[in-house]
Amino acid sequence: MTTTAPTTTLPGTARAASAAPAATAREPRRLLRRLPLNLAALLTFVLSVFPVYWMVTTAFKPTQDIQADTPLFFPTSFTLDHFSKAIAADGFWMFWRNSLFLTFSSVLMALVVALGAAFAVARLRWHGRRGFYLLVFMAQVAPWGSLLIPMYIIARDTDMLDKLPMLTLIYFMINLPFTIVTLRSFLVGIPVELEEAAQVDGCTRAGAFRRITFPLLAPGLLSTSLFGTITAWNEFAYANMLIIKSQDDRSLPVWLSSFSNVFGTDWGATMAASTLFALPVLILFLVLQGRVAAGMTGGAVKG
């Protein structure tokens, strides 16, 4: 007679076997609950990307396709004539130079001043430190559009209308509060013991900051630099209000606002100029996006 040995099931195996059908049954319900969020995210993505897509494709479309009664969402032919017209327009390189000067000078000034202010708030103890930081934070959330008229009056009374240095100072003031708040958050997240250990080994306080702390601030510096670059590069209201008579001191956003008047209804050249205007910041963001994302999240959770 042949006997069959009884099979034994381990407790953990039985629990895993019973949990598998339950998990499989919950998966469709979980996906169904997330469906509205996924659809909302997809809709937001389409609404955000479509204007950029339409601008770029219009820049490459032939004129007859742009003026066609039925819009072509997927171009069948491409041309570079519109880019040639944009680059050959009067003052293109001059306005490009003005925007580069305004952007990099204001961002550099904001970084230098904000680095010292953030160090004083994060590392030093002095009377009025909390009040100073509160005022900086209030300046960060203040609507800069409400200061258009006061800034115009100041520029007029100091004979600074139609001059690039005035715009540079304004962009510097716009970027400064955010830069101070962000760099202060990074400094608080860096242990002060690292600087103290360097001072014990013979470094001065400035030397310890330069050799130890400053390299660790690289993500914060990149984040604030990119934010300041985008702000100054795209700013239109102040540039349009303060640069009135001097055509040679206008920036690219102001030039783009009158670009359609120069070329009439040539929307291809207008879109080509807009694409060239957006390209530098886009390239800069794509190159630095990994470090900038880490910098923004690091500065947000520390301090």
HUMO-V113258 format. One record per pair of residues at least 6 apart in sequence whose C-alpha atoms are under 6 Angstrom apart, sorted by sequence separation. I is the first residue (numbers start at 1). J is the second residue. D is the distance in whole Angstrom. If there is no record, write none. Layout:
i->I j->J d->D
i->I j->J d->D
This chain:
i->155 j->161 d->5
i->198 j->208 d->6
i->195 j->208 d->5
i->240 j->254 d->6
i->61 j->78 d->5
i->62 j->79 d->6
i->236 j->253 d->6
i->60 j->78 d->5
i->60 j->79 d->5
i->140 j->177 d->5
i->183 j->220 d->6
i->140 j->178 d->6
i->136 j->177 d->5
i->179 j->224 d->6
i->175 j->228 d->6
i->171 j->232 d->6
i->106 j->168 d->5
i->110 j->172 d->6
i->118 j->180 d->5
i->122 j->184 d->6
i->106 j->171 d->6
i->114 j->179 d->6
i->118 j->183 d->6
i->102 j->168 d->5
i->106 j->172 d->5
i->110 j->176 d->5
i->114 j->180 d->5
i->118 j->184 d->5
i->122 j->188 d->6
i->223 j->292 d->5
i->219 j->291 d->6
i->223 j->295 d->6
i->220 j->295 d->5
i->219 j->295 d->4
i->162 j->242 d->6
i->161 j->242 d->6
i->162 j->243 d->4
i->162 j->246 d->6
i->186 j->299 d->5
i->189 j->302 d->5
i->185 j->299 d->5
i->188 j->303 d->5
i->182 j->299 d->6
i->185 j->302 d->6
i->185 j->303 d->5
i->107 j->228 d->6
i->103 j->229 d->6
i->103 j->232 d->5
i->103 j->233 d->6
i->99 j->251 d->5
i->98 j->251 d->6
i->95 j->251 d->5
i->95 j->252 d->5
i->86 j->269 d->6
i->82 j->268 d->5
i->82 j->269 d->4
i->86 j->273 d->5
i->83 j->272 d->5
i->82 j->272 d->6
i->59 j->268 d->5
i->58 j->268 d->6
i->59 j->271 d->5
i->59 j->272 d->4
i->55 j->271 d->5
